[in-house]
Amino acid sequence: MPKTIKKIGVLTSGGDAPGMNAAIRSVVRTCAYHNIECIGIYRGYQGMIEGDFKDMGPRSVNNIVNKGGTILKSARSNEFKTPEGRKKAHENLVKAGIDALVVIGGDGTFTGGLLFSTEFNFPIMGIPGTIDNDIFGTSHTLGYDTALNTVIEVIDKIRDTASSHNRLFFVEVMGRDAGHLALNAGIGAGAEEILIPEEDLGLERLLESLQKSKASGKSSSIVVIAEGDKIGKNVFELKDYVEANLPEYDVRVSVLGHMQRGGSPSCFDRVLASRLGVKAVESLIEGKESYMVGLQCDKISLTPLDQAIKGKTEIDRELLRVSDIMST
């Protein structure tokens, strides 16, 4: 018989992402719908260790569906990486009468949650929240769609300046290990080249492509670069290299940074967060644990947490081909 769930804790951990508040709202209101108490855990796993808990009801999550960031805050916790820290966290959950957890975050959040669940046989459900879209088992993570739209809007503005001054702009977007954001934003914004960690374009091919663009009559160019791309040590060294080898280009760099993680979530992210929150709570009620809820073929699905952590997301090869054609 599955354990009877009377009280569920919810936390956000790792980097914030638009849609996390909408997911918190969904978890809280789904708990209320099923007559289950919900406890908000502030500052992620560090808050679990310190017992930073607060009762949450349907009215406590009014007017947050449209807000970026996370009302529960986020914090790194080195203490949670120790057996003593996790033991303290478990004691606090037991003392508060919390029967299960919903954790919203990325790979690191899920890794910590799975270890905790295994050590203490504690039911846990994960909701993927990261703008990098690099979690296995879901086509979209919370915040990815919003970040894409933010990047597109910014690149559109940069192109106005690039065209006015006949400049080449390198635009660096987030994506330390995955190029989903750069690839999709680059196609959507009409970038001349897209540099991602999964594909090593190489310096010579980049120069050749830029020369070809210049020869074809393009007076300005946009190159979108994922921060984890291996073509150069960093985007500024890449700028210097291009200027040294193609002196006809006036090169500028824009690093979009944390603006990509902020802002009001898109409708897509709000709806996705609502769907994932409902599924997470109802799966715990059904006795399921150590899963991540995700989106596959527009259906909400469950992926074992260990697979979500170990699995590798693949870049869409067809999108790479589309990118090549569009840069002609």
Steps between C-alpha positions, in 0.01 A plus 500: 500500500634846413580730788214737584606852410364766733759775465727587205802730503600702194833670428694665219873446463786585265465779246164675486289477185181673384209270580625383839242715680226363276615148595499586872146636457392182325645274770337703780158511338505134395577410862205714614274337239584157646479618864875464555703753696782672313818637656726744317870437565707816458852507348494145367687224681668752732154599620425132567806479722408818687127423524403811303141387438172683445144375463361578155135511397321597179493871589871509584580451131270771364647715223825307452423312178632798302817559702852386413749371755375298796315620811655207690852625416790280399838428658797270455554268795836337560369370831234293320784316322601349835324207673467715814328778308252265333427333836420839651275581202314169541450559872346840423261350244390229743457755779282714270293197398595528132438172317637576152688761298462676166834646392517751215836547332759341274756223501664594831162530672395157378834341596467627858135403515559146375782443751280630782207283388719189486662557838178562690241321283329836458252558213616769260386636164701731274384785274762614244573872521797635299525726197768274346244229412767238572302250710437154354137385493327824403485696176467826695625607842337786689646833391636385166222647287510831688879523468474431126255786455719730710808418291310550174374839613850614596662375179234681295607823673870425449439439130362853466834634622703248298322603180535871573877478550593207272624299797553138589354411841590196708206438733575257784205318656484253789569133438810368674453140384209519256427713196120476487451866592762627254383280213131582523554870576753524218256358246214711635707818488649429158861470617765450234687246715420304817776357720405225749692250717363200308649613167861613456477745211869583516666838461585463132149401402361793699730740315403342170130537581540866598700572183228335294234712673697815424551399136128427458416859586415474870605825665442377856494162673385340824678197643327332796736315734415264785723575800630142495609506134855368457608706198695750715598547863231768526294727281736795542802301379289386208421864418873586501579206273235596245608865500864397445411275207207695352591867555210609279261402783416736786431244775299549819411259782176480700487256791135468594572346840236473770239709321412172327391346831271784605171645390138400495453140376342440162152349471662171398711487817204594721284223356784247509573586865134454589486160330825378656397610851171312481671186374772515767256519791256243362786258425613521864142436613495189277812369676753578230836642605846585365365617165524818299188633333562625149352570160533249217300524176283762675401247769606519864715197577713353779872425468696328781718761667819298446430495124424873498837560667711258296324532166643737239282733297574496130516803278245496216705412189221620272520843662874507424419433135234770501754740651749428221237560233375822661851647520539481123 
